Every structure is written in C-alpha cells, then in structure tokens.
Amino acid sequence: MAKKTKFKLTLVRGRVQLFAFLFGTGIFYFLANLEPIKLKRFPMPWLVCWSDPLAVGACPAGTIQHFFTIGAFPFFAIGFLALIGAIFGRMSCSWLCPFGYVQDLIYKMRDATKWIIVTLLALVVVYLCWTSPVFATKPLRKMLGSKEFNSFYLWIGLYIVIFGAVFSPFFIKKIKKFTIGNTLANYGRFFFFLIPFLLFPLFVEDPSLGTNGPWFCKLCPSGSLFAAIPQFLINSFPKSWFPPFGLPPNSPFVPYGMSSYQDIRSMGQVMFGLKITMLILLIWVFTRSKRAFCKFACPIGFIYSGFNYFSATRVVIDKEICKAEKCNICWKICPMDIKLYDRGSTSHCIGCLECVTRCPHKAAQLVRPSYLNWLFPRRSFTIATKKNVEAKAN
C-alpha cells in the first residue's frame, strides 16, 4: 500500500506541474482558442515573464523590480509572496512554477537535450546573421556579387567560432553530474538577489530606457524561454499563419510593441544573443545538476526560502534517524539534490513531499495546519506531531 502512495504522489505532482505550466504560460488558452484571464497586473506565485505573449499574469520578480525603478515599494507583491510563503513555504516552486517544471523535464530528458541545445544554437546564429547590418540592408542576390558579402561570411564565421568555443563543454561526456553545495548556493542566490535584482534597479540606469531598469529580467532564463523566443517566432512569420492555431489578428496574445517584422530587429543583436546564450548554457547545467537555477539564482525562491523555517506547512527531519540509517533515499529522489539532514538544507527544500512519502524509516515528516488536513491526509503522509516538532526545534 505504501508503494502505491509513493508513485501516486509523483504522478499527482507531475500532473499539477503540467497544468500549472499550461495555465501560467497561457498555452492552455492558446490551444483552446479562449480569451485569457486578464491578470497581467496581478503577480503570480511563480516565475513567468510578463513579456510572454501568452502569460496570464505578471512575474513577481519583474513586478518588484518595476516598483523599485519608479521609486515605490511593492507592498502588494511582497505581501502576496509573504502570504504564500507563510502558509506553504517554497512549495509553489515544486508544484506550480513553470520554469521549475522545465528544469525537471530537462534533467529527466538529459540524454536527448543535446539536440535541443543544437536547435537553440542554430536559432541564435540564424537570428544574429539575419539582423546583421549587411544582411539587413541588401538582398542576398546583390550581396553575392558585392565586396560586403565577404564581411557577411566573416560575421557568420565569427559567431560559429565563438559559440563553438563557449558550448564545447556540452558534449564532454566526462561531466555527467555535479551537485551545487549548500554554501555555494547560498552565496550565489544572495549575490543575484542583492546585486542584479535589488541594487541595480534602484541605482543603475538602463541606457535603452533612460531610467533605472529591471536588470535581472534582462538576463533571466525564464524570460528568454517564455518571452524572447516566442516573440522571435511570432514576429518572424506572417501573421496569416497564426489564425489556424487560434490567434486572431486582434488577439490580446500579440506581444506589446512587437507587432511587425522590423520590430524584432529593435531587440538588439547583443541582448538577444546574450539572453539565448545564457539560456543554452543553463540548459546544459540543468542536464548535469538538478534545479540549479532554483538553488543558485532565483530571487523568488530566495524570498520563499526564509519562510521554510516557520511556515505552516513544511518538512521536518529527524536527523538522528537519517544519519543512523544512512540510506540517502531522500537525497536520491530530491528534485533539489539536497541532503535534508545537512546543515543549511532547510531553506533549499521546495516541499515536493517525495521524501515524506518514500522514506522507509519515517524520518521525513510533514508539518501542516489542521485546516489543510483534507489536502495532506494522514493516510498518505507521515505527519509530525506537535511533540516531535518541538523536540526538533530544541
């Protein structure tokens, strides 16, 4: 009976993640040809770029940075995240976040990810060459007989050499897996939260805007995946191609300020190339390390992590049992690749609850309030008693 519960939870979490991915990114509305719920002004509890043409809500990271750039405090966004964190800790990272779901899929399909990387590399090279000054100003036929075509060849060759040097580690089979330690992860996420997420929007001006800008958003891999690439694809093909897929000409899904063939060029070769380059690098990292972005750089996860120590719903570990048994089952199945009995692991736990249902010694236990008994029944989870929680706190 216990074995069925273990696999049932994995199946349920996968379905919830898939639904949250389709809903949060707007793909559900796109496929069903429905009007989206207009929540662009409302922050979601997960990481999805506001610039995503299909997104139904705003990214809390972008919302917070936007308020910082205009010199205001994001009371609503911070309060919303605090409410979610106080009840569920980081559970939304595991159950709802679309980008977390993408990281889980990439790690599970790591053997096939090589072809995804090659496809994205080809996309970057084609885009950068397509937007080069030589290619943009003259038709290809005229370029064939001109001296400028030599520079076009040089342009292509330069990108191929650079990308070949940068991405050659992707195909080194010796690097099969690596784990980001808790100490390194803490330094990394503190740096990304303090510098590009907090201080830069407050004090550093964005030349393209003329005001302070959301610097973390500019290089965020979630924005690259859910916003930059879809906008590139939508604006690279005739709009007549989209109505069969449920995208009418006046659809609210059409990205703001990106409505014409020429607008995509205004994104800038350097920024687009840099965003996609970082995304491809991270995809390789995701094939070798579980949820590396969540653990090392996500500012929303950093905010949630502070609530893991006292949230109403959280996982507690009997460290004595764990260390005595040394089975490490929780580490093997953990999507964050952490040993829960190690110091500093509590803040990295994303509440997937796999360890709670699959620990053979019942060392991993769930703390949950009485009003969530229906969501986390005792028959399916090892529930910590008040006495055990107090003992672990002491």
KEKE-3310 file (N, C-alpha, C; in steps of 0.2 Angstrom, whole numbers, plus 5000, padded with zeros to 4 digits):
npx = (5004:5010:5019:5011:5007:5018:5022:5010:5010:5021:5015:5004:5009:5017:5006:5000:5010:5011:4998:4999:5010:5004:4993:4999:5009:5000:4998:4987:4976:4979:4979:4966:4959:4953:4948:4961:4962:4963:4976:4987:4991:4992:5003:5009:5012:5024:5038:5036:5038:5033:5033:5030:5021:5009:5007:4997:4998:5007:5025:5032:5045:5048:5038:5042:5054:5050:5043:5053:5061:5054:5054:5046:5038:5035:5022:5010:5015:5025:5018:5009:5018:5023:5012:5009:5021:5021:5011:5014:5028:5041:5034:5027:5036:5040:5028:5020:5028:5032:5045:5052:5047:5051:5065:5065:5060:5070:5081:5077:5076:5089:5098:5093:5093:5104:5101:5091:5099:5107:5098:5093:5105:5107:5096:5100:5112:5106:5097:5106:5114:5104:5100:5111:5120:5124:5116:5104:5102:5104:5098:5100:5104:5111:5121:5129:5137:5145:5157:5154:5149:5159:5162:5150:5152:5162:5155:5146:5156:5163:5153:5151:5163:5164:5153:5156:5167:5162:5152:5157:5159:5147:5147:5155:5157:5162:5159:5146:5138:5135:5135:5128:5134:5127:5133:5139:5128:5120:5129:5128:5114:5112:5120:5114:5102:5104:5113:5109:5095:5091:5099:5104:5091:5088:5098:5105:5106:5097:5102:5094:5082:5082:5080:5081:5082:5074:5086:5088:5078:5082:5092:5086:5083:5071:5063:5069:5066:5052:5048:5057:5060:5047:5042:5051:5048:5035:5035:5043:5037:5023:5008:4997:4998:4995:4981:4975:4979:4972:4975:4969:4970:4968:4971:4973:4985:4995:5011:5016:5022:5029:5025:5027:5037:5049:5051:5057:5070:5074:5076:5089:5105:5115:5109:5098:5106:5114:5105:5099:5111:5115:5104:5105:5117:5113:5104:5112:5118:5107:5105:5115:5114:5102:5089:5097:5096:5085:5091:5102:5101:5088:5077:5065:5063:5073:5066:5055:5062:5066:5054:5054:5057:5048:5035:5018:5015:5027:5042:5050:5064:5070:5085:5093:5089:5090:5104:5109:5104:5108:5104:5101:5090:5081:5090:5093:5080:5077:5072:5079:5091:5097:5103:5093:5097:5108:5117:5109:5101:5087:5082:5083:5074:5060:5048:5042:5038:5041:5051:5044:5034:5041:5052:5058:5060:5053:5058:5058:5045:5029:5024:5009:4995:4979:4968:4972:4970:4963:4970:4982:4981:4982:4983:4991:5003:5017:5014:5020:5020:5015:5023:5035:5039:5042:5053:5062:5064:5071)
npy = (4994:5006:5008:5010:5023:5031:5031:5037:5050:5056:5055:5063:5075:5078:5080:5091:5100:5100:5106:5118:5123:5124:5133:5144:5149:5152:5143:5135:5142:5147:5135:5131:5141:5152:5167:5175:5175:5190:5195:5202:5213:5207:5199:5182:5167:5162:5160:5167:5176:5193:5198:5187:5182:5175:5174:5174:5181:5192:5192:5190:5194:5203:5212:5217:5223:5233:5242:5246:5253:5264:5270:5266:5256:5239:5235:5226:5215:5210:5207:5198:5187:5185:5180:5168:5161:5160:5151:5140:5139:5135:5128:5131:5132:5119:5113:5122:5131:5136:5137:5129:5117:5115:5114:5102:5093:5094:5088:5075:5072:5072:5065:5067:5081:5086:5089:5098:5109:5111:5115:5127:5134:5135:5143:5155:5158:5160:5171:5181:5183:5186:5198:5206:5220:5220:5210:5215:5226:5224:5214:5196:5192:5203:5204:5193:5197:5207:5216:5217:5205:5197:5202:5197:5183:5183:5188:5177:5167:5171:5171:5157:5152:5158:5153:5139:5138:5142:5133:5120:5112:5106:5094:5086:5071:5066:5075:5071:5073:5085:5092:5106:5113:5118:5129:5136:5138:5146:5158:5161:5164:5174:5184:5186:5190:5202:5210:5211:5210:5218:5230:5235:5239:5249:5259:5259:5265:5261:5262:5260:5263:5275:5277:5270:5252:5235:5225:5211:5205:5206:5197:5185:5168:5162:5172:5172:5160:5160:5172:5179:5170:5165:5178:5181:5170:5173:5185:5183:5176:5176:5184:5178:5165:5162:5162:5149:5142:5147:5161:5176:5191:5203:5198:5197:5191:5195:5201:5216:5230:5223:5220:5220:5215:5222:5226:5216:5217:5228:5223:5221:5214:5210:5209:5200:5189:5187:5184:5172:5164:5163:5156:5144:5139:5137:5127:5116:5115:5112:5099:5092:5095:5096:5107:5119:5133:5136:5134:5142:5155:5160:5174:5174:5161:5163:5173:5165:5155:5160:5158:5144:5140:5142:5141:5137:5125:5113:5103:5092:5085:5070:5070:5062:5049:5049:5050:5039:5028:5030:5029:5038:5039:5050:5060:5055:5055:5068:5083:5094:5090:5089:5085:5082:5081:5088:5103:5119:5115:5116:5128:5126:5117:5113:5108:5096:5084:5071:5064:5063:5054:5043:5039:5026:5024:5034:5046:5058:5070:5078:5094:5102:5113:5111:5115:5111:5098:5090:5092:5086:5072:5061:5047:5047:5054:5055:5062:5075:5075:5087:5087:5081:5091:5101:5095:5094:5107:5112)
npz = (5000:5004:4994:4983:4986:4986:4972:4967:4972:4965:4952:4954:4957:4945:4936:4942:4940:4926:4922:4929:4922:4908:4911:4917:4908:4898:4887:4887:4885:4872:4864:4866:4861:4868:4877:4887:4905:4912:4920:4920:4928:4940:4952:4950:4959:4955:4943:4929:4914:4912:4899:4891:4877:4879:4893:4908:4919:4930:4932:4948:4951:4941:4944:4957:4954:4945:4953:4961:4951:4949:4961:4971:4984:4983:4990:4988:4980:4988:5000:4995:4991:5004:5010:5003:5006:5020:5023:5014:5012:5002:4993:4981:4972:4969:4965:4956:4949:4932:4926:4935:4932:4919:4921:4928:4918:4909:4915:4917:4904:4899:4891:4878:4877:4871:4857:4858:4862:4851:4842:4848:4847:4833:4831:4837:4829:4816:4819:4823:4812:4803:4807:4805:4800:4786:4780:4783:4775:4762:4748:4746:4734:4728:4737:4734:4724:4729:4738:4751:4754:4759:4772:4777:4777:4786:4797:4800:4802:4813:4823:4824:4828:4840:4847:4846:4854:4866:4869:4868:4880:4882:4876:4882:4889:4901:4911:4920:4931:4943:4959:4967:4981:4998:5004:4993:4985:4993:4994:4980:4977:4986:4981:4968:4971:4979:4970:4955:4956:4967:4970:4957:4950:4958:4958:4946:4929:4915:4899:4887:4891:4898:4911:4927:4927:4925:4929:4932:4925:4912:4909:4913:4913:4912:4906:4894:4888:4889:4884:4875:4864:4860:4855:4845:4836:4833:4827:4816:4806:4794:4799:4795:4797:4810:4814:4811:4822:4832:4835:4833:4823:4831:4843:4861:4864:4856:4857:4866:4858:4848:4835:4822:4807:4807:4820:4828:4826:4833:4846:4847:4843:4852:4865:4863:4858:4869:4879:4875:4873:4887:4891:4884:4890:4903:4901:4898:4910:4918:4914:4920:4934:4946:4946:4946:4944:4952:4964:4965:4959:4959:4963:4968:4974:4984:4992:4996:5003:5016:5023:5025:5038:5047:5041:5039:5033:5031:5029:5041:5048:5056:5061:5068:5065:5051:5050:5056:5049:5036:5023:5012:5003:5002:4997:4985:4978:4978:4970:4971:4974:4987:5004:5016:5030:5031:5037:5034:5023:5025:5020:5006:5003:4993:4996:4989:4994:4992:4999:5011:5009:5004:5012:5021:5034:5040:5044:5038:5040:5039:5043:5045:5045:5054:5046:5034:5033:5024:5012:5014:5019:5033:5030:5019:5021:5031:5046:5057:5074:5087:5098:5092:5083:5092:5099:5089:5086:5097)
capx = (5000:5014:5022:5007:5006:5024:5021:5004:5012:5025:5011:4999:5014:5018:5000:4999:5015:5009:4993:5001:5014:5000:4989:5004:5012:4995:4997:4980:4971:4981:4976:4958:4956:4949:4951:4964:4960:4967:4979:4994:4993:4992:5008:5008:5017:5029:5042:5034:5040:5027:5033:5027:5014:5003:5006:4990:4999:5014:5030:5033:5052:5048:5034:5046:5059:5047:5042:5060:5064:5050:5055:5040:5039:5029:5018:5006:5019:5029:5013:5007:5023:5024:5006:5010:5027:5019:5007:5016:5035:5043:5030:5025:5042:5040:5021:5017:5032:5033:5052:5055:5044:5055:5071:5064:5060:5077:5085:5074:5077:5096:5101:5090:5094:5109:5098:5088:5105:5109:5092:5094:5111:5105:5092:5104:5116:5102:5095:5111:5116:5099:5099:5117:5119:5125:5110:5098:5102:5104:5095:5105:5107:5116:5126:5133:5142:5147:5163:5152:5147:5165:5160:5144:5155:5166:5150:5144:5161:5164:5148:5152:5169:5163:5148:5159:5172:5158:5147:5160:5159:5141:5147:5160:5153:5165:5155:5140:5133:5138:5130:5129:5133:5123:5136:5140:5121:5119:5132:5126:5107:5112:5123:5109:5096:5107:5116:5105:5088:5089:5103:5104:5085:5087:5103:5109:5101:5096:5103:5089:5075:5083:5078:5083:5079:5074:5092:5088:5074:5086:5096:5083:5082:5064:5061:5072:5062:5044:5046:5061:5060:5040:5041:5055:5045:5028:5037:5047:5032:5017:5003:4991:5000:4993:4974:4973:4981:4968:4977:4966:4974:4967:4971:4977:4991:5000:5016:5016:5027:5032:5019:5029:5043:5055:5052:5061:5077:5075:5078:5096:5108:5119:5104:5095:5111:5117:5100:5099:5117:5114:5099:5108:5122:5109:5101:5117:5119:5101:5106:5120:5113:5095:5086:5102:5094:5081:5095:5108:5100:5081:5076:5058:5065:5076:5061:5052:5066:5066:5048:5054:5059:5042:5029:5013:5017:5034:5045:5055:5068:5073:5092:5097:5087:5093:5112:5110:5102:5112:5101:5101:5085:5079:5094:5092:5074:5075:5072:5084:5098:5100:5103:5089:5099:5114:5116:5108:5097:5080:5080:5083:5068:5054:5041:5039:5035:5043:5054:5039:5030:5046:5057:5056:5061:5048:5062:5055:5039:5026:5020:5004:4989:4973:4964:4974:4970:4960:4975:4988:4978:4987:4984:4996:5009:5019:5013:5024:5016:5017:5029:5041:5041:5046:5059:5067:5066:5076)
capy = (5000:5012:5008:5014:5030:5034:5033:5041:5057:5058:5056:5069:5081:5079:5082:5098:5104:5101:5110:5125:5126:5126:5139:5150:5152:5154:5139:5132:5147:5147:5129:5131:5147:5156:5173:5173:5178:5196:5196:5205:5217:5203:5194:5175:5165:5158:5163:5168:5183:5197:5199:5182:5184:5171:5174:5176:5185:5195:5189:5194:5197:5209:5217:5220:5227:5238:5247:5249:5258:5270:5273:5265:5250:5234:5232:5221:5210:5207:5204:5192:5182:5183:5176:5161:5158:5159:5145:5134:5139:5135:5123:5133:5131:5112:5111:5127:5136:5133:5136:5124:5111:5114:5111:5095:5089:5094:5084:5069:5070:5074:5062:5070:5088:5089:5091:5105:5114:5112:5119:5134:5137:5137:5149:5161:5160:5162:5177:5186:5184:5189:5205:5209:5226:5218:5206:5219:5232:5222:5207:5191:5191:5208:5203:5188:5200:5213:5215:5217:5198:5194:5203:5193:5177:5184:5188:5170:5163:5174:5168:5150:5151:5160:5148:5133:5138:5143:5127:5114:5108:5102:5087:5082:5066:5065:5079:5068:5076:5089:5095:5113:5113:5122:5135:5139:5140:5152:5164:5163:5167:5181:5189:5188:5194:5209:5215:5212:5210:5223:5236:5238:5243:5255:5264:5259:5267:5257:5266:5259:5266:5282:5277:5263:5246:5229:5222:5204:5202:5206:5191:5180:5162:5161:5177:5170:5154:5161:5178:5181:5165:5166:5184:5180:5166:5176:5191:5180:5173:5180:5184:5174:5158:5160:5161:5142:5140:5151:5168:5181:5197:5207:5194:5200:5187:5198:5205:5223:5233:5218:5219:5220:5211:5225:5227:5211:5219:5233:5220:5221:5208:5209:5207:5194:5184:5186:5180:5165:5161:5161:5150:5137:5137:5134:5120:5111:5115:5108:5092:5089:5097:5096:5113:5123:5140:5137:5133:5146:5161:5163:5178:5172:5156:5166:5176:5160:5151:5162:5155:5137:5138:5143:5141:5132:5118:5112:5096:5092:5079:5068:5070:5056:5043:5049:5049:5032:5023:5032:5026:5043:5039:5057:5063:5052:5057:5075:5087:5100:5087:5091:5080:5086:5081:5093:5110:5123:5112:5118:5134:5124:5112:5116:5105:5091:5079:5065:5061:5062:5048:5037:5037:5019:5025:5039:5051:5064:5071:5084:5098:5105:5115:5107:5117:5108:5090:5087:5092:5082:5067:5057:5041:5047:5057:5055:5069:5076:5078:5094:5085:5080:5097:5105:5092:5096:5114:5112)
capz = (5000:5004:4987:4978:4988:4983:4965:4966:4974:4959:4947:4955:4956:4938:4933:4944:4937:4919:4922:4931:4916:4903:4913:4919:4902:4893:4882:4888:4882:4865:4861:4867:4857:4873:4880:4893:4911:4911:4926:4919:4933:4946:4952:4951:4964:4951:4939:4922:4912:4910:4892:4887:4874:4881:4900:4910:4925:4930:4936:4954:4951:4937:4947:4962:4951:4942:4958:4963:4946:4949:4967:4975:4987:4980:4996:4987:4978:4994:5004:4992:4992:5011:5012:5001:5010:5027:5023:5011:5011:4995:4989:4974:4967:4967:4962:4952:4945:4925:4925:4939:4929:4913:4924:4930:4912:4905:4919:4915:4897:4898:4885:4872:4877:4866:4851:4860:4863:4844:4839:4850:4844:4826:4831:4838:4824:4811:4821:4823:4805:4799:4809:4804:4795:4779:4778:4783:4771:4755:4747:4746:4727:4727:4741:4732:4719:4732:4742:4758:4756:4762:4779:4779:4779:4792:4803:4802:4805:4820:4828:4824:4832:4847:4850:4846:4860:4873:4870:4868:4886:4882:4873:4886:4892:4907:4916:4920:4936:4949:4964:4970:4988:5001:5005:4987:4983:4997:4991:4973:4977:4989:4976:4962:4974:4981:4965:4949:4957:4971:4970:4951:4948:4962:4957:4939:4924:4909:4893:4882:4894:4900:4918:4930:4923:4928:4926:4932:4920:4905:4908:4916:4908:4911:4901:4887:4886:4888:4881:4869:4859:4857:4852:4839:4832:4831:4823:4811:4802:4793:4804:4792:4799:4817:4815:4812:4829:4837:4837:4829:4822:4836:4850:4867:4865:4852:4862:4866:4855:4844:4831:4815:4805:4809:4827:4831:4825:4838:4852:4848:4842:4858:4870:4861:4858:4876:4883:4872:4875:4894:4892:4882:4895:4909:4899:4899:4918:4920:4912:4925:4941:4947:4948:4948:4944:4958:4970:4965:4957:4958:4968:4971:4978:4989:4996:4999:5007:5023:5027:5026:5045:5051:5038:5042:5030:5030:5030:5046:5048:5062:5059:5071:5062:5045:5050:5059:5044:5030:5016:5007:4999:5002:4993:4978:4975:4979:4964:4973:4975:4994:5009:5021:5036:5031:5039:5028:5018:5026:5016:4999:5002:4989:4998:4984:4998:4989:5005:5016:5007:5002:5017:5024:5041:5043:5047:5035:5042:5037:5047:5042:5050:5054:5041:5027:5033:5018:5007:5016:5024:5037:5027:5013:5023:5038:5049:5063:5080:5090:5102:5088:5081:5097:5100:5083:5086:5103)
cpx = (5004:5018:5018:5006:5012:5024:5015:5006:5016:5020:5006:5003:5015:5012:4999:5004:5013:5003:4995:5006:5009:4996:4994:5007:5006:4994:4990:4975:4972:4978:4969:4955:4951:4953:4955:4961:4965:4970:4986:4996:4994:4998:5006:5013:5023:5033:5040:5035:5033:5027:5031:5021:5008:5002:5000:4992:5006:5019:5032:5040:5052:5044:5038:5051:5056:5046:5048:5062:5060:5050:5049:5041:5033:5026:5014:5010:5022:5024:5010:5012:5024:5018:5007:5016:5025:5015:5011:5024:5037:5039:5028:5030:5042:5033:5018:5022:5034:5040:5055:5053:5049:5062:5070:5064:5066:5081:5083:5076:5084:5099:5099:5091:5099:5106:5094:5093:5107:5104:5093:5100:5110:5101:5095:5108:5112:5099:5100:5114:5110:5098:5106:5116:5120:5119:5104:5097:5102:5101:5101:5108:5112:5122:5131:5139:5145:5153:5160:5150:5153:5164:5155:5147:5159:5161:5148:5150:5163:5159:5149:5158:5168:5158:5151:5164:5168:5155:5151:5160:5152:5142:5153:5157:5156:5161:5148:5135:5137:5133:5132:5128:5129:5126:5137:5133:5119:5122:5130:5119:5107:5115:5118:5104:5098:5109:5111:5098:5086:5092:5103:5097:5085:5092:5106:5104:5102:5097:5097:5082:5076:5082:5081:5079:5079:5080:5091:5084:5078:5089:5092:5081:5075:5061:5063:5068:5055:5043:5050:5060:5053:5040:5045:5051:5038:5030:5041:5043:5026:5012:4997:4992:4996:4985:4972:4974:4977:4971:4975:4970:4974:4968:4975:4984:4997:5005:5016:5022:5031:5028:5021:5036:5049:5056:5056:5068:5079:5077:5085:5099:5111:5114:5101:5100:5113:5111:5099:5105:5117:5109:5102:5113:5119:5106:5106:5118:5113:5102:5111:5119:5106:5093:5092:5100:5090:5086:5100:5106:5093:5079:5069:5059:5069:5072:5058:5056:5067:5060:5049:5055:5053:5035:5024:5013:5024:5037:5050:5058:5071:5080:5095:5095:5090:5101:5113:5109:5107:5110:5101:5096:5082:5083:5094:5086:5073:5077:5077:5091:5101:5099:5100:5092:5106:5112:5114:5103:5089:5078:5080:5077:5062:5048:5038:5036:5037:5046:5049:5035:5035:5051:5054:5057:5057:5052:5060:5047:5036:5023:5015:4998:4983:4968:4966:4974:4967:4965:4980:4985:4984:4988:4989:5002:5010:5019:5016:5019:5019:5023:5035:5044:5045:5052:5064:5069:5071:5082)
cpy = (5006:5013:5012:5021:5034:5036:5037:5048:5059:5059:5062:5075:5083:5082:5089:5102:5106:5106:5117:5128:5128:5132:5145:5153:5153:5149:5136:5136:5147:5141:5129:5137:5151:5162:5172:5177:5184:5198:5199:5210:5214:5199:5187:5173:5161:5162:5163:5175:5186:5198:5193:5183:5181:5171:5177:5181:5188:5191:5193:5197:5203:5214:5221:5225:5233:5244:5250:5254:5264:5273:5272:5258:5245:5231:5226:5215:5206:5204:5198:5186:5180:5179:5169:5158:5156:5153:5139:5134:5140:5130:5125:5132:5124:5110:5116:5130:5132:5132:5130:5117:5110:5111:5104:5090:5089:5089:5076:5067:5072:5071:5064:5077:5091:5092:5097:5110:5116:5116:5126:5137:5139:5143:5155:5163:5163:5169:5183:5188:5188:5196:5209:5215:5224:5215:5210:5224:5230:5215:5203:5191:5197:5207:5198:5191:5206:5211:5214:5210:5195:5196:5199:5186:5178:5185:5181:5166:5165:5171:5160:5148:5152:5155:5141:5132:5138:5136:5120:5109:5104:5095:5083:5077:5064:5069:5076:5071:5080:5092:5102:5113:5119:5129:5139:5142:5146:5159:5166:5166:5173:5186:5191:5192:5201:5213:5216:5213:5216:5230:5239:5242:5249:5261:5264:5260:5263:5262:5266:5262:5273:5283:5270:5257:5240:5224:5214:5201:5202:5200:5184:5174:5161:5166:5175:5165:5156:5167:5180:5177:5165:5172:5184:5176:5169:5181:5189:5177:5177:5179:5179:5167:5157:5159:5154:5139:5144:5158:5173:5187:5202:5204:5198:5197:5191:5203:5212:5226:5229:5216:5218:5216:5215:5226:5222:5213:5224:5230:5220:5214:5206:5206:5201:5188:5182:5182:5173:5161:5158:5155:5144:5135:5134:5128:5115:5110:5111:5101:5088:5091:5099:5104:5118:5131:5141:5138:5139:5153:5164:5167:5177:5166:5158:5169:5170:5156:5153:5160:5148:5135:5138:5143:5136:5125:5118:5105:5097:5085:5077:5066:5063:5049:5043:5047:5042:5027:5024:5029:5031:5042:5046:5061:5061:5054:5064:5079:5093:5097:5089:5085:5084:5086:5086:5100:5114:5121:5114:5123:5132:5119:5116:5112:5100:5086:5072:5061:5059:5055:5042:5036:5031:5020:5030:5045:5058:5065:5078:5088:5102:5107:5111:5109:5114:5100:5087:5087:5087:5077:5063:5050:5041:5050:5055:5061:5069:5078:5084:5092:5084:5086:5101:5102:5094:5103:5115:5109)
cpz = (5000:4998:4983:4980:4986:4976:4963:4967:4968:4953:4948:4954:4949:4935:4935:4941:4929:4918:4924:4925:4910:4905:4914:4913:4896:4887:4881:4884:4874:4862:4861:4863:4862:4875:4886:4899:4912:4918:4926:4924:4940:4946:4953:4956:4961:4946:4931:4919:4909:4902:4888:4884:4876:4889:4903:4916:4925:4934:4943:4954:4947:4940:4953:4959:4948:4947:4960:4958:4947:4956:4972:4978:4985:4986:4994:4984:4984:4998:5001:4992:4999:5013:5010:5005:5017:5028:5020:5010:5004:4990:4982:4969:4964:4963:4957:4947:4938:4924:4929:4935:4922:4915:4925:4923:4909:4909:4917:4908:4895:4893:4879:4872:4873:4860:4852:4860:4855:4841:4841:4847:4837:4826:4832:4832:4818:4813:4820:4816:4801:4801:4808:4799:4788:4776:4778:4778:4763:4754:4745:4739:4726:4731:4738:4727:4722:4736:4750:4760:4760:4770:4781:4781:4785:4798:4805:4805:4812:4825:4829:4829:4839:4851:4851:4852:4866:4874:4869:4874:4886:4880:4876:4890:4899:4913:4916:4925:4941:4953:4967:4977:4991:5002:4998:4984:4987:4995:4984:4974:4981:4985:4971:4965:4976:4975:4959:4951:4962:4970:4963:4949:4952:4960:4950:4934:4918:4903:4888:4885:4896:4908:4921:4927:4927:4926:4927:4927:4913:4904:4911:4911:4907:4906:4894:4884:4884:4885:4874:4863:4856:4853:4845:4834:4829:4826:4817:4805:4800:4798:4802:4795:4806:4818:4815:4818:4834:4839:4832:4828:4828:4843:4855:4868:4861:4857:4861:4863:4850:4839:4823:4813:4807:4816:4830:4831:4830:4845:4853:4847:4849:4863:4869:4861:4865:4880:4881:4874:4882:4895:4890:4887:4901:4907:4900:4906:4920:4919:4917:4932:4941:4949:4950:4948:4951:4965:4971:4963:4957:4964:4972:4976:4985:4994:5000:5005:5015:5027:5028:5034:5049:5048:5041:5039:5028:5031:5036:5046:5054:5060:5062:5067:5055:5045:5052:5053:5038:5024:5011:5002:4997:4997:4986:4974:4975:4973:4965:4974:4982:4999:5015:5028:5037:5034:5033:5023:5019:5021:5008:4998:4998:4991:4993:4988:4996:4995:5010:5015:5005:5007:5021:5031:5045:5046:5044:5036:5040:5042:5043:5047:5049:5048:5034:5028:5027:5012:5008:5021:5027:5034:5022:5015:5030:5042:5056:5068:5083:5094:5098:5085:5086:5099:5095:5084:5092:5101)
residu = (MET:ALA:LYS:LYS:THR:LYS:PHE:LYS:LEU:THR:LEU:VAL:ARG:GLY:ARG:VAL:GLN:LEU:PHE:ALA:PHE:LEU:PHE:GLY:THR:GLY:ILE:PHE:TYR:PHE:LEU:ALA:ASN:LEU:GLU:PRO:ILE:LYS:LEU:LYS:ARG:PHE:PRO:MET:PRO:TRP:LEU:VAL:CYS:TRP:SER:ASP:PRO:LEU:ALA:VAL:GLY:ALA:CYS:PRO:ALA:GLY:THR:ILE:GLN:HIS:PHE:PHE:THR:ILE:GLY:ALA:PHE:PRO:PHE:PHE:ALA:ILE:GLY:PHE:LEU:ALA:LEU:ILE:GLY:ALA:ILE:PHE:GLY:ARG:MET:SER:CYS:SER:TRP:LEU:CYS:PRO:PHE:GLY:TYR:VAL:GLN:ASP:LEU:ILE:TYR:LYS:MET:ARG:ASP:ALA:THR:LYS:TRP:ILE:ILE:VAL:THR:LEU:LEU:ALA:LEU:VAL:VAL:VAL:TYR:LEU:CYS:TRP:THR:SER:PRO:VAL:PHE:ALA:THR:LYS:PRO:LEU:ARG:LYS:MET:LEU:GLY:SER:LYS:GLU:PHE:ASN:SER:PHE:TYR:LEU:TRP:ILE:GLY:LEU:TYR:ILE:VAL:ILE:PHE:GLY:ALA:VAL:PHE:SER:PRO:PHE:PHE:ILE:LYS:LYS:ILE:LYS:LYS:PHE:THR:ILE:GLY:ASN:THR:LEU:ALA:ASN:TYR:GLY:ARG:PHE:PHE:PHE:PHE:LEU:ILE:PRO:PHE:LEU:LEU:PHE:PRO:LEU:PHE:VAL:GLU:ASP:PRO:SER:LEU:GLY:THR:ASN:GLY:PRO:TRP:PHE:CYS:LYS:LEU:CYS:PRO:SER:GLY:SER:LEU:PHE:ALA:ALA:ILE:PRO:GLN:PHE:LEU:ILE:ASN:SER:PHE:PRO:LYS:SER:TRP:PHE:PRO:PRO:PHE:GLY:LEU:PRO:PRO:ASN:SER:PRO:PHE:VAL:PRO:TYR:GLY:MET:SER:SER:TYR:GLN:ASP:ILE:ARG:SER:MET:GLY:GLN:VAL:MET:PHE:GLY:LEU:LYS:ILE:THR:MET:LEU:ILE:LEU:LEU:ILE:TRP:VAL:PHE:THR:ARG:SER:LYS:ARG:ALA:PHE:CYS:LYS:PHE:ALA:CYS:PRO:ILE:GLY:PHE:ILE:TYR:SER:GLY:PHE:ASN:TYR:PHE:SER:ALA:THR:ARG:VAL:VAL:ILE:ASP:LYS:GLU:ILE:CYS:LYS:ALA:GLU:LYS:CYS:ASN:ILE:CYS:TRP:LYS:ILE:CYS:PRO:MET:ASP:ILE:LYS:LEU:TYR:ASP:ARG:GLY:SER:THR:SER:HIS:CYS:ILE:GLY:CYS:LEU:GLU:CYS:VAL:THR:ARG:CYS:PRO:HIS:LYS:ALA:ALA:GLN:LEU:VAL:ARG:PRO:SER:TYR:LEU:ASN:TRP:LEU:PHE:PRO:ARG:ARG:SER:PHE:THR:ILE:ALA:THR:LYS:LYS:ASN:VAL:GLU:ALA:LYS:ALA:ASN)
# end
